[in-house]
């Protein structure tokens, strides 16, 4: 038991579970879902040492959203399904969803070369004639580094994201050398998704943020999923602790980060999004889902697999880290996120109709493994093999 858990007697923990469940009632009568989610959410929150936690779970037609702790350090306001939070790199699988939608209606092809959507005069490197494609970017196999190189460290109080603009990405790319042929090795890359978002905007003839709204958020009724907070949404925004233990501001980010990590959402909206992904027998959107869920790059045979799930990754999809069934847990699609005071994780088990999304308002990598293990255990509890 972690030090934070040791402070609570079992009776107190169960009282907290009851309070959490009653404060954020389930939208279902599924007692299994209620009990499993309430217990898992309380344990994950207490173990995380985060000010607050939001947990959204879908099981078939039923769903529940629970909040624990505080929306910001010291606020004494419990989060709920309408609390605005930053999803971090879960934005990457949202970009994959946009890409799948555009491929399904013929706006583009997954195998289109990036150079097709580059600004006039921009240069895109190749490896022995093999060009970077949109599929390479979205599956982390373009051979690009995690971040834009040579960006100066931010000074205290300075916006850490201010250098990440699309024109800077394209300028760097013009002189880059690829370490291997695209598609043959994997390296996690925020830079790659920045370029992908810019390419999608060029292909669609409108800003990426507009594409995200038109192709994902609006059709699914995700009215609070956006790249910029509105005046009405800002009072509901959660904030959390950054790596230095101080409260993280809601930094503005350049548009080039929209596809890689800058999307705001809520637990209620993520429930709608997970339910769409899990509706595998629904004819509406079937082609987009099929394109979205396919494993495109297999772990076996890659020249490298850096930052893409380690030994738990069996394949890579459109932003998804895909893992085969293991023990009592079914096959899953996963994606994690972390940005300025938030860490997030989403897991889909499409064969079992179960999805879990969790967000904590604390950026701390050592605690994250416990959080993801808790989500995997919850999936195994709700969808045993």
N, C-alpha and C positions, 0 to 999 in steps of 0.2 A: 504494500500500500504506500502510495506517495506521501510525503510530508503533509501536503495540503489535505489529503483524505484522512490522515491520522487525527486531524483536529475535530473530526466529526464522528460521533457515535452512530451506530447503525440506525437507531430510531430517528436521529436528526436527518440523516441522509434520506430516509424514506419520507420524512415530512417534506423535505425539499423537493423530492420527486412529485409528491402530490401537489405541492404548490405550483411547480412548473407546469404540470399537466393542466391544472385548473385555470391558470392564468392565460394559457394559450391552448384552448380546447381543440381537440382533433376535429377534422371535418368528416369523421367517420365513426362508425360504431364498432370498429374492429378492436376488440380488447387486446388481442395479441399485439397488434401494431402499437397501441397506446402504451402497454406495459413495457415492451421491448425498447421503444424509442425513449420513453421517460427514463428508464434505468440507464441506457447507453448515453443519453445526452447529459445526465447529471454526472456520471463518472467521467466522461470526456471533458466536461467543463472543469470539474474539480482537479483533474489530472493536468490540465493545460496551464493552470495559474493565470489564465486570461481574465480580463475584467468581465467579458461576456461571451456567450455562444448562442448561435442560431442553428437549429437542426431541422431539416425538412426531409421527410421520408414518404415515399410512395410504395404501396403494395397493392397491385392490381388496381381496382377502382377506388381504393381508399388512400387517404393521405393524412399526414399530421405535420404541423409546424410548431416547434417548441422553442422558447427562449429562456436563457439562464443568465444570471448575473446582471451586468450593467451595460448600457449602450455606449458609455464612455467611462473612463476611470473617474469614480466619485460621483457619477450622475444619480445613482440610486433609482434609475429608470430601467426596468427590465425590457430587453429586446423582444420583439414579436415578429410575426410574419410580414409586417409592413416596414420594418426597420431597414433603412438603406445601408448597404454594405458594399465594399469593393470586392469583386471576385478574383482579382489578380489574373493569373495565367489560365484560369478556366475560360477567360476570353478567347483563348486559342481554339478551343473546341467550338465556341460560338462562330469563330471565323471559318472553321471547317464546315459548320452547318451552312453558312452563307455560300461557301465554295460549292458544296454539294447541290444546293438549290440552283446555282448558276450553271452547273454542269448538267443538271437534269433538264433545264429548259433550253439548253443549247447556246447560252450566252457565251460560254467558253468550254474548253476541254481541260481535264486534269493534266494532260500531257502537254499543254501549251507551254512553250519556252517563256521564261521570265522576260527575255529581251523583247518579246512581242508587246509588252506593256510598259517598257522602260521609257523614261522621258527622252525627248529628242536629243541625240548625241551621246546618250549615256552608254557606257560599256559594261557588259556583263561577262565575267570570266567563264571559261569552259575548261574541261579536263579531257585532253586527247579527243577533242571534237564533241564530247558529251556535254550538252548544255543543261543549265539548271531549269527545271520545270516547276510549275505551280505545285504539282504533287510532291516534288522534292522538298519544297519549302514547308508545306503543311505537315509532312511526315518527318521533319527534322533531319532529312538526309541530303541537304543541299551542300554540306561541307562548309557552313558558315559558323563563326564564333557565337558564343552566347550573347555578348553585347557588342555595341559599336566600340572598336578599339580606341585606345589613347584618349578617352574622355577623362578630363580632370576630376579628381575627387571633389565633391561639393564642400564648400566651407560651412561652418556652423550657421544654421538658419537659412541656408541657400536651398532652393528647389533642386533636388537631386535628378530631376528628369528633364531639365530645360534643354539639354544638348541633343535629345533624341528626336530629331526632325528627319523627315523623309529625304530632303535634299542632302543631308549629311550622310545618310545611308548610301545613297546612290554615288556620291563622291568617293566614299571609301571603297565601294564595290568596284569602281573603275580600275583600281590598282591592286585588287586582291588576287591571290593565287589559291586555288582550291587544293586541299590536301589529298583528295581522292576523287574518283568519278562520282558525280551526284547519283544518289540512289544506292551506293555500295557501302556506305558507312553512316552512322547517326551521331549527331551532336546537337544537344538542345540549343535552340537559338531564338532569343527575343528579336534579334536583328532580322532573322529570316522571316518572322511573322510581320514585322514592320514593313518589309518589302512586299510580302503577300497582300497585306491590307491595301497598300498603294496600288498594286496590280489589279486587285478586285475593283477598286474605285475607277481605274482607267477602263477596265472591261465593261463595267456597269454604267459608266458615264455619270456618276454621282459620287459624293463622298462616301467613304466606307461606313460612317455612322448612319447615313441614310439607308444604305443597303441592309445593315444589321436590323434597323427598325422595320423596313418594308418586308424583308424576307424571313425574319425570325420573330422579333418581339411583337409587332402588331398582329400578325396572323394568329399567334398563340395567346393573345390577350395579356401579354407581359407589359403592362402599362408603366411599370417602374424600372424597366431595364433600359439603360441609357448610357451614353459615354460622358454626359455632362449633367450634373444635378440641376434641377430647376429650383426656382425660389420656393415652390411648395414642397419639394422633396428635401431640401437642405435641413429643415428642423428635425427630420426623421433620420438623419445620417448618423451612423455609428462612427466612432473613432477609437483608436486603440493604441497600444504601446509599440514603439519601434524597437529596433535591435538594441538601442542604447538604454532602453527602459523608460524613455520619455514618451509623452503622448505625441503621436504623429499627426501633423496637419493634413488636411485634405488637399494635398498638392494638386495644382493644375498640371495636366500632362499634354504634350503635343499630340496632334491627331495621329501621328505615326505610331503611337502606342496603343491605339484603340483595338487593333486586332491582336496585339500581343499580350496586353494585360490591363487595359483601362476600361472596364465596364462596371457600372453600378447595377445592383439588382436587389431583390428581396427574397426571403424564404418562400413567400407566396408565389412569386414569379418563377422561381426555380422548380417549384412543384409542378407548375404548368409545363415547363420545358422538359422535365424528366418524364412526365406522363406522355408527352408527344413522342419522345424517343422510345418509350417502352410499349407503345401501341403497335407492335410489330405485325399484327394481323389486320390493321386498319388500312383500307385502300387509300385513304386520303394521306398524301405525303409519302406513300410507300417507296417510290423511286428515290426520293431524297434520302430517306432513312437507309435504304439499301446501300447507296453510294457512301453515306456517312459512316456506316458501321463496318465496312469491309476492312480487313487487315491488308495493307498494301506493301509493307516491308516486314520481313521476318527477321527475328533476332538471329537465328541460325544463318551463318554466312556473312554477316556484316563485318566489315574491316575494323570497326570500332562502334561502341554504343555508349556514348558519354552523356550522362545526365538525363537518361530517358528511362528510368525505372529500374536499372540494375538487373539482377538476376530474376526479379519478379516480372520483367517484361518479356512477353513471347512474340509480340508483333506491334507494329506502329500503324495507326490509321490516320484519319484527318484530324490531327491534333491529339488523338486518343492514344493512351498507353493501354495495350490489350494484354490480358493475362488469361491463360487457360484455367480450367477448373483445378482446384487444389484442395485436397481434403474434403471438408464438408461445404466448401464455398464454390458456387457455380462460376462459369466464365464471366469475366467482368471487363468493362471499359472504364478507365479511370483518368482523372486529370486533377492535378493539384495546382494551387496558386498561392502566391505570397506577394504583397505589396504594401508598403507604408502603413504598418499597424494592423494588417490582416493576414491570416492564413486560411486557406479554403481547400476543400476536397470534395469531389463528386465521384460517385461510383454508380454505374448502371449494370444491372444483370438482366439483359433483355430476354433471355430464355425463361426467366422466372418472374418477370414483371415487377422487379424491385429496384428502386433507386434511392440513393442517400446523398444528401448535400449537407455539409457542415461548414460553418465559418466561425472563427474565433478572432476577436479584436486584439491580437497580440502577435507580433512577428518574432518568432523564436524557432529556429530550425531543430535544435535538439529535442524539443517536445513533440515535433510533428510526427515522428514515427509512431508514438503512442496514439496520437489522434487517428492516423490512417489505420492502424491495427484495430482500433475501436470501431471504425466504420466497417472494416472487413468482417469483424465478428458480428456486427449487427446484420449485415447482409446474410451471413451464414445462418443466423438465428431465424431470420424471416424467410429465407429461401433455401432450406437444407437440401442437400443432394441425397 
